[in-house]
Amino acid sequence: MTKTILPPATIGIIGGGQLGRMMAIAAKNMGYKVAVLEPTVGGPLAQVADIEINAPYDDVNALKELLTVSDVTTYEFENISSETVAELSEFGYLPQGPRPVAITQHRILEKTAINEAGYDTAPFAAVSSNEELLAAVSKIGFPSVLKTATGGYDGKGQWVLRSEADLEQVKSVVAEHQCVLEGFINFTKEISVIVTRSVHGEVESFGAVENVHENSILHLSTAPANISDSLAKKAEAVAKGLMEKLDFVGTLAIEMFVVGDDIIINELAPRPHNSGHLTMDGYNVSQFEQHIRAVAGLPLVKPRLLAPTMMVNLLGQHVDYALKMWQQPEFGWAKLHLYGKDEMKRGRKVGHMNFVDVDKDKVSKTVEKFLTDFPA
Ligand code: AMP
């Protein structure tokens, strides 16, 4: 059953953080109403929502209430139980279903699904005990990266292992958590592609974006990625092909390592992604509007980069500096997006700035200058 849902219908969003907020703003611009379910009162999405339901994400009655007041419901993150999502279908319309969540919240299922679809990941082995860790190390070798299979984000729950001596520090981790050991990839670049698939099966992708991480948290994204045309085409073909094979609806963000002319898929997210925030100002359609179109059954827009764009992520410790710089004409043309978080916590994402101009040099030189005294 697929439907087309027009404004002023209500879009329900499970999760009330910045991704949900930016989805909601896109939806409201089109005239939809927005309902949110999240545990805390007055969070980033709730500040712009029409209906706020406060309850834990595993509160099935509250989820049913959200689906009941909404004409279509989506999620802004993958860390809800897929069993709970599966149970909800009889209470309302959740066209993405549980599969995108079930697969992407578990690194082993995710990598297996990518390989089965015919695409490359780093070599990996499942690890849930010390014996399995030793067996995995003898298969994968050093250096390698140990990651918890579930629950990790922004580099949390991961350890780079360079020699036998590093095994000691992860003994308790593998004893307590299902993990995956993966080969360390000496990548040339990190890129990502965001692809959207509507309830009617239409697929569109944004072009490859180049990403720089600091302490495993996204720091800078650049579009277009500074890669060859053939590699850019390959990245988009991988993204669209994977989305078709996985048969998901909604948004899929695909983080990739570039190694020479090859693409290795690192990680998937079944939702809009931090590396797609530059689409808000640099493209003819944002990843958030495209996501709403996909779940509402509207035609997708063919994404087109309007001008070279760079995004600088703002963590809690960066905001005072960014606001000071933004008041200067030299940087004041950057598009500022703050998420309405009540605390500017160190290491937490609280906003971003998009620098867009037809002059690519102006963009990169301004960003370079902007970052000169960027707090660590
Ligand atoms: P993840 O949480 O899997 O997205 O990893 C966060 C960041 O850690 C990535 O963006 C990479 O910079 C780095 N990383 C993760 N896995 C690997 C790997 N297998 N080889 C090299 N670097 C990695």
Residues whose N, C-alpha, C, O or C-beta is under 5 A from the ligand:
A	BS01	AMP	A122 V145 D154 G155 E182 G183 F184 I185 H213 S216 E267
